[in-house]
């Protein structure tokens, strides 16, 4: 992995569901895991009509240096857009990670 290819700055958050003490409902709490640099590959985009509503989806692949605290289901913020990590793939032995991410747009 070449450091010169890691050109985009991303933020990775852990999402935790916490019960609200006032009304008993649940809310998502985001915890910042790291700010890091990534290589971005735009994989695909698609559209679908579900229940008379148009949905769009974007798939990207991010390559980052290895981090042990990142898991599937974490949230990635790239250029003020939020993506969900669907799949993690390790590069070498703790050299890097490939994150396959998805974003649904209404």
Jmol script that loads the backbone (N, CA, C; Angstrom):
load data "model"
ATOM      1  N   UNK A   1       0.849  -1.164   0.000  1.00  0.00           N
ATOM      2  CA  UNK A   1       0.000   0.000   0.000  1.00  0.00           C
ATOM      3  C   UNK A   1       0.902   1.236   0.000  1.00  0.00           C
ATOM      4  N   UNK A   2       0.660   2.115  -0.927  1.00  0.00           N
ATOM      5  CA  UNK A   2       1.441   3.341  -1.034  1.00  0.00           C
ATOM      6  C   UNK A   2       0.737   4.483  -0.318  1.00  0.00           C
ATOM      7  N   UNK A   3       1.478   5.225   0.472  1.00  0.00           N
ATOM      8  CA  UNK A   3       0.892   6.332   1.226  1.00  0.00           C
ATOM      9  C   UNK A   3       0.371   7.420   0.301  1.00  0.00           C
ATOM     10  N   UNK A   4       0.960   7.595  -0.869  1.00  0.00           N
ATOM     11  CA  UNK A   4       0.518   8.619  -1.809  1.00  0.00           C
ATOM     12  C   UNK A   4      -0.857   8.370  -2.387  1.00  0.00           C
ATOM     13  N   UNK A   5      -1.346   7.130  -2.322  1.00  0.00           N
ATOM     14  CA  UNK A   5      -2.674   6.812  -2.842  1.00  0.00           C
ATOM     15  C   UNK A   5      -3.780   7.112  -1.828  1.00  0.00           C
ATOM     16  N   UNK A   6      -3.422   7.290  -0.565  1.00  0.00           N
ATOM     17  CA  UNK A   6      -4.407   7.556   0.481  1.00  0.00           C
ATOM     18  C   UNK A   6      -4.664   9.056   0.538  1.00  0.00           C
ATOM     19  N   UNK A   7      -5.518   9.558  -0.349  1.00  0.00           N
ATOM     20  CA  UNK A   7      -5.671  10.995  -0.536  1.00  0.00           C
ATOM     21  C   UNK A   7      -6.881  11.599   0.154  1.00  0.00           C
ATOM     22  N   UNK A   8      -7.911  10.827   0.436  1.00  0.00           N
ATOM     23  CA  UNK A   8      -9.134  11.362   1.040  1.00  0.00           C
ATOM     24  C   UNK A   8      -9.089  11.198   2.561  1.00  0.00           C
ATOM     25  N   UNK A   9      -9.572  12.196   3.269  1.00  0.00           N
ATOM     26  CA  UNK A   9      -9.678  12.103   4.724  1.00  0.00           C
ATOM     27  C   UNK A   9     -11.091  11.639   5.075  1.00  0.00           C
ATOM     28  N   UNK A  10     -11.177  10.579   5.876  1.00  0.00           N
ATOM     29  CA  UNK A  10     -12.473  10.035   6.281  1.00  0.00           C
ATOM     30  C   UNK A  10     -12.537   9.974   7.809  1.00  0.00           C
ATOM     31  N   UNK A  11     -13.769   9.908   8.318  1.00  0.00           N
ATOM     32  CA  UNK A  11     -14.017   9.699   9.740  1.00  0.00           C
ATOM     33  C   UNK A  11     -14.808   8.403   9.874  1.00  0.00           C
ATOM     34  N   UNK A  12     -14.449   7.597  10.867  1.00  0.00           N
ATOM     35  CA  UNK A  12     -15.134   6.342  11.095  1.00  0.00           C
ATOM     36  C   UNK A  12     -15.748   6.381  12.491  1.00  0.00           C
ATOM     37  N   UNK A  13     -17.062   6.088  12.546  1.00  0.00           N
ATOM     38  CA  UNK A  13     -17.823   6.133  13.788  1.00  0.00           C
ATOM     39  C   UNK A  13     -18.360   4.751  14.129  1.00  0.00           C
ATOM     40  N   UNK A  14     -18.438   4.470  15.419  1.00  0.00           N
ATOM     41  CA  UNK A  14     -19.130   3.291  15.925  1.00  0.00           C
ATOM     42  C   UNK A  14     -20.544   3.728  16.294  1.00  0.00           C
ATOM     43  N   UNK A  15     -21.541   2.939  15.921  1.00  0.00           N
ATOM     44  CA  UNK A  15     -22.937   3.255  16.214  1.00  0.00           C
ATOM     45  C   UNK A  15     -23.419   2.330  17.340  1.00  0.00           C
ATOM     46  N   UNK A  16     -23.912   2.929  18.410  1.00  0.00           N
ATOM     47  CA  UNK A  16     -24.428   2.171  19.544  1.00  0.00           C
ATOM     48  C   UNK A  16     -25.855   2.615  19.824  1.00  0.00           C
ATOM     49  N   UNK A  17     -26.741   1.643  20.026  1.00  0.00           N
ATOM     50  CA  UNK A  17     -28.126   1.966  20.343  1.00  0.00           C
ATOM     51  C   UNK A  17     -28.275   2.032  21.862  1.00  0.00           C
ATOM     52  N   UNK A  18     -28.753   3.169  22.360  1.00  0.00           N
ATOM     53  CA  UNK A  18     -28.872   3.413  23.797  1.00  0.00           C
ATOM     54  C   UNK A  18     -30.321   3.718  24.131  1.00  0.00           C
ATOM     55  N   UNK A  19     -30.776   3.181  25.252  1.00  0.00           N
ATOM     56  CA  UNK A  19     -32.150   3.439  25.668  1.00  0.00           C
ATOM     57  C   UNK A  19     -32.229   4.798  26.354  1.00  0.00           C
ATOM     58  N   UNK A  20     -33.221   5.579  25.930  1.00  0.00           N
ATOM     59  CA  UNK A  20     -33.463   6.897  26.483  1.00  0.00           C
ATOM     60  C   UNK A  20     -34.133   6.748  27.850  1.00  0.00           C
ATOM     61  N   UNK A  21     -33.624   7.434  28.868  1.00  0.00           N
ATOM     62  CA  UNK A  21     -34.158   7.272  30.225  1.00  0.00           C
ATOM     63  C   UNK A  21     -35.481   8.006  30.435  1.00  0.00           C
ATOM     64  N   UNK A  22     -35.744   9.044  29.648  1.00  0.00           N
ATOM     65  CA  UNK A  22     -36.956   9.834  29.878  1.00  0.00           C
ATOM     66  C   UNK A  22     -38.212   9.161  29.342  1.00  0.00           C
ATOM     67  N   UNK A  23     -38.165   8.640  28.121  1.00  0.00           N
ATOM     68  CA  UNK A  23     -39.370   8.050  27.540  1.00  0.00           C
ATOM     69  C   UNK A  23     -39.234   6.562  27.215  1.00  0.00           C
ATOM     70  N   UNK A  24     -38.090   5.972  27.484  1.00  0.00           N
ATOM     71  CA  UNK A  24     -37.913   4.540  27.247  1.00  0.00           C
ATOM     72  C   UNK A  24     -37.623   4.172  25.809  1.00  0.00           C
ATOM     73  N   UNK A  25     -37.565   5.148  24.917  1.00  0.00           N
ATOM     74  CA  UNK A  25     -37.256   4.885  23.510  1.00  0.00           C
ATOM     75  C   UNK A  25     -35.765   4.653  23.307  1.00  0.00           C
ATOM     76  N   UNK A  26     -35.411   4.326  22.095  1.00  0.00           N
ATOM     77  CA  UNK A  26     -34.006   4.077  21.775  1.00  0.00           C
ATOM     78  C   UNK A  26     -33.501   5.149  20.823  1.00  0.00           C
ATOM     79  N   UNK A  27     -32.201   5.453  20.945  1.00  0.00           N
ATOM     80  CA  UNK A  27     -31.572   6.390  20.019  1.00  0.00           C
ATOM     81  C   UNK A  27     -30.166   5.896  19.706  1.00  0.00           C
ATOM     82  N   UNK A  28     -29.669   6.255  18.534  1.00  0.00           N
ATOM     83  CA  UNK A  28     -28.322   5.869  18.119  1.00  0.00           C
ATOM     84  C   UNK A  28     -27.321   6.915  18.607  1.00  0.00           C
ATOM     85  N   UNK A  29     -26.209   6.429  19.168  1.00  0.00           N
ATOM     86  CA  UNK A  29     -25.136   7.298  19.632  1.00  0.00           C
ATOM     87  C   UNK A  29     -23.902   6.994  18.800  1.00  0.00           C
ATOM     88  N   UNK A  30     -23.333   8.031  18.186  1.00  0.00           N
ATOM     89  CA  UNK A  30     -22.134   7.866  17.365  1.00  0.00           C
ATOM     90  C   UNK A  30     -20.900   8.198  18.193  1.00  0.00           C
ATOM     91  N   UNK A  31     -19.897   7.307  18.138  1.00  0.00           N
ATOM     92  CA  UNK A  31     -18.629   7.509  18.821  1.00  0.00           C
ATOM     93  C   UNK A  31     -17.524   7.514  17.773  1.00  0.00           C
ATOM     94  N   UNK A  32     -16.737   8.581  17.731  1.00  0.00           N
ATOM     95  CA  UNK A  32     -15.662   8.686  16.745  1.00  0.00           C
ATOM     96  C   UNK A  32     -14.567   7.682  17.076  1.00  0.00           C
ATOM     97  N   UNK A  33     -14.272   6.792  16.128  1.00  0.00           N
ATOM     98  CA  UNK A  33     -13.200   5.821  16.306  1.00  0.00           C
ATOM     99  C   UNK A  33     -11.876   6.358  15.789  1.00  0.00           C
ATOM    100  N   UNK A  34     -11.904   7.014  14.611  1.00  0.00           N
ATOM    101  CA  UNK A  34     -10.658   7.534  14.067  1.00  0.00           C
ATOM    102  C   UNK A  34     -10.908   8.495  12.905  1.00  0.00           C
ATOM    103  N   UNK A  35      -9.951   9.369  12.700  1.00  0.00           N
ATOM    104  CA  UNK A  35      -9.805  10.153  11.475  1.00  0.00           C
ATOM    105  C   UNK A  35      -8.626   9.533  10.744  1.00  0.00           C
ATOM    106  N   UNK A  36      -8.793   9.190   9.499  1.00  0.00           N
ATOM    107  CA  UNK A  36      -7.698   8.551   8.777  1.00  0.00           C
ATOM    108  C   UNK A  36      -7.778   8.917   7.301  1.00  0.00           C
ATOM    109  N   UNK A  37      -6.768   8.549   6.576  1.00  0.00           N
ATOM    110  CA  UNK A  37      -6.735   8.767   5.128  1.00  0.00           C
ATOM    111  C   UNK A  37      -7.098   7.478   4.417  1.00  0.00           C
ATOM    112  N   UNK A  38      -7.713   7.618   3.237  1.00  0.00           N
ATOM    113  CA  UNK A  38      -8.183   6.446   2.504  1.00  0.00           C
ATOM    114  C   UNK A  38      -8.033   6.645   1.005  1.00  0.00           C
ATOM    115  N   UNK A  39      -7.889   5.546   0.307  1.00  0.00           N
ATOM    116  CA  UNK A  39      -7.989   5.519  -1.149  1.00  0.00           C
ATOM    117  C   UNK A  39      -9.435   5.164  -1.463  1.00  0.00           C
ATOM    118  N   UNK A  40     -10.088   5.953  -2.313  1.00  0.00           N
ATOM    119  CA  UNK A  40     -11.507   5.766  -2.618  1.00  0.00           C
ATOM    120  C   UNK A  40     -11.662   5.236  -4.040  1.00  0.00           C
ATOM    121  N   UNK A  41     -12.400   4.145  -4.181  1.00  0.00           N
ATOM    122  CA  UNK A  41     -12.780   3.598  -5.483  1.00  0.00           C
ATOM    123  C   UNK A  41     -14.292   3.584  -5.544  1.00  0.00           C
ATOM    124  N   UNK A  42     -14.855   4.311  -6.517  1.00  0.00           N
ATOM    125  CA  UNK A  42     -16.312   4.350  -6.695  1.00  0.00           C
ATOM    126  C   UNK A  42     -16.696   3.109  -7.469  1.00  0.00           C
ATOM    127  N   UNK A  43     -17.437   2.192  -6.844  1.00  0.00           N
ATOM    128  CA  UNK A  43     -17.732   0.887  -7.427  1.00  0.00           C
ATOM    129  C   UNK A  43     -18.966   0.943  -8.318  1.00  0.00           C
ATOM    130  N   UNK A  44     -20.108   1.353  -7.768  1.00  0.00           N
ATOM    131  CA  UNK A  44     -21.331   1.346  -8.570  1.00  0.00           C
ATOM    132  C   UNK A  44     -22.383   2.249  -7.953  1.00  0.00           C
ATOM    133  N   UNK A  45     -23.401   2.478  -8.738  1.00  0.00           N
ATOM    134  CA  UNK A  45     -24.578   3.207  -8.289  1.00  0.00           C
ATOM    135  C   UNK A  45     -25.800   2.594  -8.964  1.00  0.00           C
ATOM    136  N   UNK A  46     -26.936   2.685  -8.321  1.00  0.00           N
ATOM    137  CA  UNK A  46     -28.144   2.088  -8.912  1.00  0.00           C
ATOM    138  C   UNK A  46     -29.376   2.809  -8.384  1.00  0.00           C
ATOM    139  N   UNK A  47     -30.486   2.594  -9.074  1.00  0.00           N
ATOM    140  CA  UNK A  47     -31.768   3.169  -8.685  1.00  0.00           C
ATOM    141  C   UNK A  47     -32.808   2.058  -8.650  1.00  0.00           C
ATOM    142  N   UNK A  48     -33.789   2.237  -7.754  1.00  0.00           N
ATOM    143  CA  UNK A  48     -34.890   1.279  -7.661  1.00  0.00           C
ATOM    144  C   UNK A  48     -36.143   2.011  -7.219  1.00  0.00           C
ATOM    145  N   UNK A  49     -37.287   1.522  -7.683  1.00  0.00           N
ATOM    146  CA  UNK A  49     -38.563   2.080  -7.255  1.00  0.00           C
ATOM    147  C   UNK A  49     -39.216   1.065  -6.322  1.00  0.00           C
ATOM    148  N   UNK A  50     -39.454   1.493  -5.074  1.00  0.00           N
ATOM    149  CA  UNK A  50     -40.063   0.634  -4.071  1.00  0.00           C
ATOM    150  C   UNK A  50     -41.233   1.393  -3.473  1.00  0.00           C
ATOM    151  N   UNK A  51     -42.424   0.810  -3.555  1.00  0.00           N
ATOM    152  CA  UNK A  51     -43.644   1.418  -3.002  1.00  0.00           C
ATOM    153  C   UNK A  51     -43.820   2.847  -3.526  1.00  0.00           C
ATOM    154  N   UNK A  52     -43.664   3.002  -4.821  1.00  0.00           N
ATOM    155  CA  UNK A  52     -43.829   4.285  -5.508  1.00  0.00           C
ATOM    156  C   UNK A  52     -42.868   5.366  -5.035  1.00  0.00           C
ATOM    157  N   UNK A  53     -41.722   4.979  -4.484  1.00  0.00           N
ATOM    158  CA  UNK A  53     -40.684   5.927  -4.106  1.00  0.00           C
ATOM    159  C   UNK A  53     -39.384   5.534  -4.790  1.00  0.00           C
ATOM    160  N   UNK A  54     -38.643   6.530  -5.249  1.00  0.00           N
ATOM    161  CA  UNK A  54     -37.376   6.305  -5.923  1.00  0.00           C
ATOM    162  C   UNK A  54     -36.253   6.263  -4.893  1.00  0.00           C
ATOM    163  N   UNK A  55     -35.503   5.158  -4.882  1.00  0.00           N
ATOM    164  CA  UNK A  55     -34.346   5.009  -4.005  1.00  0.00           C
ATOM    165  C   UNK A  55     -33.101   4.906  -4.865  1.00  0.00           C
ATOM    166  N   UNK A  56     -32.021   5.503  -4.384  1.00  0.00           N
ATOM    167  CA  UNK A  56     -30.733   5.408  -5.055  1.00  0.00           C
ATOM    168  C   UNK A  56     -29.728   4.830  -4.075  1.00  0.00           C
ATOM    169  N   UNK A  57     -28.756   4.088  -4.585  1.00  0.00           N
ATOM    170  CA  UNK A  57     -27.719   3.498  -3.744  1.00  0.00           C
ATOM    171  C   UNK A  57     -26.366   3.734  -4.393  1.00  0.00           C
ATOM    172  N   UNK A  58     -25.368   3.932  -3.566  1.00  0.00           N
ATOM    173  CA  UNK A  58     -23.996   4.116  -4.040  1.00  0.00           C
ATOM    174  C   UNK A  58     -23.099   3.148  -3.277  1.00  0.00           C
ATOM    175  N   UNK A  59     -22.216   2.481  -3.993  1.00  0.00           N
ATOM    176  CA  UNK A  59     -21.269   1.550  -3.395  1.00  0.00           C
ATOM    177  C   UNK A  59     -19.856   2.065  -3.618  1.00  0.00           C
ATOM    178  N   UNK A  60     -19.051   2.061  -2.551  1.00  0.00           N
ATOM    179  CA  UNK A  60     -17.659   2.483  -2.666  1.00  0.00           C
ATOM    180  C   UNK A  60     -16.765   1.464  -1.974  1.00  0.00           C
ATOM    181  N   UNK A  61     -15.493   1.486  -2.350  1.00  0.00           N
ATOM    182  CA  UNK A  61     -14.479   0.645  -1.710  1.00  0.00           C
ATOM    183  C   UNK A  61     -13.384   1.565  -1.204  1.00  0.00           C
ATOM    184  N   UNK A  62     -13.095   1.483   0.097  1.00  0.00           N
ATOM    185  CA  UNK A  62     -12.071   2.314   0.729  1.00  0.00           C
ATOM    186  C   UNK A  62     -10.911   1.435   1.163  1.00  0.00           C
ATOM    187  N   UNK A  63      -9.695   1.897   0.926  1.00  0.00           N
ATOM    188  CA  UNK A  63      -8.500   1.204   1.396  1.00  0.00           C
ATOM    189  C   UNK A  63      -7.837   2.094   2.433  1.00  0.00           C
ATOM    190  N   UNK A  64      -7.632   1.543   3.633  1.00  0.00           N
ATOM    191  CA  UNK A  64      -7.029   2.302   4.725  1.00  0.00           C
ATOM    192  C   UNK A  64      -5.927   1.473   5.384  1.00  0.00           C
ATOM    193  N   UNK A  65      -5.132   2.113   6.223  1.00  0.00           N
ATOM    194  CA  UNK A  65      -4.177   1.378   7.039  1.00  0.00           C
ATOM    195  C   UNK A  65      -4.940   0.576   8.089  1.00  0.00           C
ATOM    196  N   UNK A  66      -4.324  -0.490   8.581  1.00  0.00           N
ATOM    197  CA  UNK A  66      -4.998  -1.418   9.498  1.00  0.00           C
ATOM    198  C   UNK A  66      -5.402  -0.721  10.796  1.00  0.00           C
ATOM    199  N   UNK A  67      -6.612  -1.003  11.240  1.00  0.00           N
ATOM    200  CA  UNK A  67      -7.138  -0.569  12.538  1.00  0.00           C
ATOM    201  C   UNK A  67      -7.903  -1.748  13.124  1.00  0.00           C
ATOM    202  N   UNK A  68      -7.650  -2.062  14.385  1.00  0.00           N
ATOM    203  CA  UNK A  68      -8.292  -3.238  14.993  1.00  0.00           C
ATOM    204  C   UNK A  68      -9.695  -2.949  15.504  1.00  0.00           C
ATOM    205  N   UNK A  69     -10.065  -1.667  15.676  1.00  0.00           N
ATOM    206  CA  UNK A  69     -11.350  -1.342  16.290  1.00  0.00           C
ATOM    207  C   UNK A  69     -12.477  -1.118  15.289  1.00  0.00           C
ATOM    208  N   UNK A  70     -12.238  -1.306  14.012  1.00  0.00           N
ATOM    209  CA  UNK A  70     -13.269  -1.104  12.991  1.00  0.00           C
ATOM    210  C   UNK A  70     -13.984  -2.425  12.728  1.00  0.00           C
ATOM    211  N   UNK A  71     -15.324  -2.373  12.699  1.00  0.00           N
ATOM    212  CA  UNK A  71     -16.119  -3.573  12.462  1.00  0.00           C
ATOM    213  C   UNK A  71     -17.179  -3.279  11.399  1.00  0.00           C
ATOM    214  N   UNK A  72     -17.809  -4.335  10.914  1.00  0.00           N
ATOM    215  CA  UNK A  72     -18.930  -4.172   9.997  1.00  0.00           C
ATOM    216  C   UNK A  72     -20.065  -3.481  10.739  1.00  0.00           C
ATOM    217  N   UNK A  73     -20.754  -2.592  10.066  1.00  0.00           N
ATOM    218  CA  UNK A  73     -21.821  -1.838  10.699  1.00  0.00           C
ATOM    219  C   UNK A  73     -21.396  -0.464  11.176  1.00  0.00           C
ATOM    220  N   UNK A  74     -20.087  -0.193  11.190  1.00  0.00           N
ATOM    221  CA  UNK A  74     -19.614   1.144  11.540  1.00  0.00           C
ATOM    222  C   UNK A  74     -20.019   2.113  10.431  1.00  0.00           C
ATOM    223  N   UNK A  75     -19.969   3.386  10.732  1.00  0.00           N
ATOM    224  CA  UNK A  75     -20.346   4.426   9.773  1.00  0.00           C
ATOM    225  C   UNK A  75     -19.099   5.178   9.325  1.00  0.00           C
ATOM    226  N   UNK A  76     -18.994   5.406   8.015  1.00  0.00           N
ATOM    227  CA  UNK A  76     -17.885   6.156   7.434  1.00  0.00           C
ATOM    228  C   UNK A  76     -18.436   7.465   6.881  1.00  0.00           C
ATOM    229  N   UNK A  77     -17.767   8.570   7.181  1.00  0.00           N
ATOM    230  CA  UNK A  77     -18.155   9.863   6.638  1.00  0.00           C
ATOM    231  C   UNK A  77     -17.060  10.319   5.681  1.00  0.00           C
ATOM    232  N   UNK A  78     -17.453  10.478   4.424  1.00  0.00           N
ATOM    233  CA  UNK A  78     -16.559  10.908   3.353  1.00  0.00           C
ATOM    234  C   UNK A  78     -17.220  12.075   2.633  1.00  0.00           C
ATOM    235  N   UNK A  79     -16.562  13.222   2.622  1.00  0.00           N
ATOM    236  CA  UNK A  79     -17.105  14.422   1.957  1.00  0.00           C
ATOM    237  C   UNK A  79     -18.526  14.729   2.415  1.00  0.00           C
ATOM    238  N   UNK A  80     -18.765  14.694   3.704  1.00  0.00           N
ATOM    239  CA  UNK A  80     -20.067  14.992   4.324  1.00  0.00           C
ATOM    240  C   UNK A  80     -21.172  14.018   3.922  1.00  0.00           C
ATOM    241  N   UNK A  81     -20.830  12.851   3.420  1.00  0.00           N
ATOM    242  CA  UNK A  81     -21.785  11.796   3.076  1.00  0.00           C
ATOM    243  C   UNK A  81     -21.517  10.594   3.973  1.00  0.00           C
ATOM    244  N   UNK A  82     -22.579   9.989   4.517  1.00  0.00           N
ATOM    245  CA  UNK A  82     -22.442   8.844   5.427  1.00  0.00           C
ATOM    246  C   UNK A  82     -22.649   7.534   4.678  1.00  0.00           C
ATOM    247  N   UNK A  83     -21.768   6.584   4.929  1.00  0.00           N
ATOM    248  CA  UNK A  83     -21.831   5.250   4.334  1.00  0.00           C
ATOM    249  C   UNK A  83     -21.775   4.223   5.457  1.00  0.00           C
ATOM    250  N   UNK A  84     -22.371   3.058   5.240  1.00  0.00           N
ATOM    251  CA  UNK A  84     -22.331   1.964   6.198  1.00  0.00           C
ATOM    252  C   UNK A  84     -21.362   0.900   5.692  1.00  0.00           C
ATOM    253  N   UNK A  85     -20.501   0.409   6.584  1.00  0.00           N
ATOM    254  CA  UNK A  85     -19.549  -0.637   6.201  1.00  0.00           C
ATOM    255  C   UNK A  85     -20.296  -1.969   6.128  1.00  0.00           C
ATOM    256  N   UNK A  86     -20.294  -2.577   4.938  1.00  0.00           N
ATOM    257  CA  UNK A  86     -20.958  -3.865   4.738  1.00  0.00           C
ATOM    258  C   UNK A  86     -20.002  -5.041   4.901  1.00  0.00           C
ATOM    259  N   UNK A  87     -18.725  -4.832   4.521  1.00  0.00           N
ATOM    260  CA  UNK A  87     -17.781  -5.944   4.494  1.00  0.00           C
ATOM    261  C   UNK A  87     -16.370  -5.420   4.732  1.00  0.00           C
ATOM    262  N   UNK A  88     -15.593  -6.149   5.526  1.00  0.00           N
ATOM    263  CA  UNK A  88     -14.189  -5.835   5.800  1.00  0.00           C
ATOM    264  C   UNK A  88     -13.297  -6.927   5.220  1.00  0.00           C
ATOM    265  N   UNK A  89     -12.204  -6.502   4.629  1.00  0.00           N
ATOM    266  CA  UNK A  89     -11.235  -7.466   4.105  1.00  0.00           C
ATOM    267  C   UNK A  89      -9.841  -7.003   4.528  1.00  0.00           C
ATOM    268  N   UNK A  90      -9.083  -7.895   5.151  1.00  0.00           N
ATOM    269  CA  UNK A  90      -7.751  -7.541   5.626  1.00  0.00           C
ATOM    270  C   UNK A  90      -6.735  -7.704   4.499  1.00  0.00           C
ATOM    271  N   UNK A  91      -5.820  -6.743   4.377  1.00  0.00           N
ATOM    272  CA  UNK A  91      -4.742  -6.797   3.396  1.00  0.00           C
ATOM    273  C   UNK A  91      -3.491  -7.270   4.115  1.00  0.00           C
ATOM    274  N   UNK A  92      -2.923  -8.383   3.669  1.00  0.00           N
ATOM    275  CA  UNK A  92      -1.717  -8.899   4.311  1.00  0.00           C
ATOM    276  C   UNK A  92      -1.972  -9.221   5.771  1.00  0.00           C
ATOM    277  N   UNK A  93      -0.916  -9.198   6.561  1.00  0.00           N
ATOM    278  CA  UNK A  93      -1.054  -9.415   7.997  1.00  0.00           C
ATOM    279  C   UNK A  93      -1.005  -8.061   8.691  1.00  0.00           C
ATOM    280  N   UNK A  94      -2.189  -7.528   9.003  1.00  0.00           N
ATOM    281  CA  UNK A  94      -2.346  -6.248   9.692  1.00  0.00           C
ATOM    282  C   UNK A  94      -1.650  -5.090   8.961  1.00  0.00           C
ATOM    283  N   UNK A  95      -1.666  -5.162   7.620  1.00  0.00           N
ATOM    284  CA  UNK A  95      -1.088  -4.085   6.824  1.00  0.00           C
ATOM    285  C   UNK A  95      -2.136  -3.037   6.485  1.00  0.00           C
ATOM    286  N   UNK A  96      -3.322  -3.473   6.107  1.00  0.00           N
ATOM    287  CA  UNK A  96      -4.373  -2.541   5.729  1.00  0.00           C
ATOM    288  C   UNK A  96      -5.724  -3.225   5.725  1.00  0.00           C
ATOM    289  N   UNK A  97      -6.758  -2.433   5.453  1.00  0.00           N
ATOM    290  CA  UNK A  97      -8.127  -2.935   5.367  1.00  0.00           C
ATOM    291  C   UNK A  97      -8.794  -2.400   4.113  1.00  0.00           C
ATOM    292  N   UNK A  98      -9.612  -3.231   3.501  1.00  0.00           N
ATOM    293  CA  UNK A  98     -10.494  -2.787   2.434  1.00  0.00           C
ATOM    294  C   UNK A  98     -11.898  -2.767   3.010  1.00  0.00           C
ATOM    295  N   UNK A  99     -12.538  -1.608   2.974  1.00  0.00           N
ATOM    296  CA  UNK A  99     -13.895  -1.442   3.490  1.00  0.00           C
ATOM    297  C   UNK A  99     -14.843  -1.326   2.310  1.00  0.00           C
ATOM    298  N   UNK A 100     -15.813  -2.197   2.227  1.00  0.00           N
ATOM    299  CA  UNK A 100     -16.844  -2.090   1.192  1.00  0.00           C
ATOM    300  C   UNK A 100     -18.055  -1.442   1.845  1.00  0.00           C
ATOM    301  N   UNK A 101     -18.432  -0.288   1.318  1.00  0.00           N
ATOM    302  CA  UNK A 101     -19.457   0.545   1.966  1.00  0.00           C
ATOM    303  C   UNK A 101     -20.620   0.796   1.027  1.00  0.00           C
ATOM    304  N   UNK A 102     -21.789   1.073   1.626  1.00  0.00           N
ATOM    305  CA  UNK A 102     -23.015   1.272   0.885  1.00  0.00           C
ATOM    306  C   UNK A 102     -23.752   2.472   1.479  1.00  0.00           C
ATOM    307  N   UNK A 103     -24.447   3.218   0.615  1.00  0.00           N
ATOM    308  CA  UNK A 103     -25.258   4.335   1.064  1.00  0.00           C
ATOM    309  C   UNK A 103     -26.579   4.316   0.308  1.00  0.00           C
ATOM    310  N   UNK A 104     -27.695   4.365   1.051  1.00  0.00           N
ATOM    311  CA  UNK A 104     -29.019   4.440   0.442  1.00  0.00           C
ATOM    312  C   UNK A 104     -29.486   5.886   0.499  1.00  0.00           C
ATOM    313  N   UNK A 105     -30.031   6.369  -0.617  1.00  0.00           N
ATOM    314  CA  UNK A 105     -30.505   7.751  -0.715  1.00  0.00           C
ATOM    315  C   UNK A 105     -31.980   7.696  -1.093  1.00  0.00           C
ATOM    316  N   UNK A 106     -32.797   8.421  -0.374  1.00  0.00           N
ATOM    317  CA  UNK A 106     -34.222   8.493  -0.674  1.00  0.00           C
ATOM    318  C   UNK A 106     -34.486   9.583  -1.673  1.00  0.00           C
TER     319      UNK A 106
END
end "model"
wireframe off; spacefill off
backbone 0.3
color backbone group
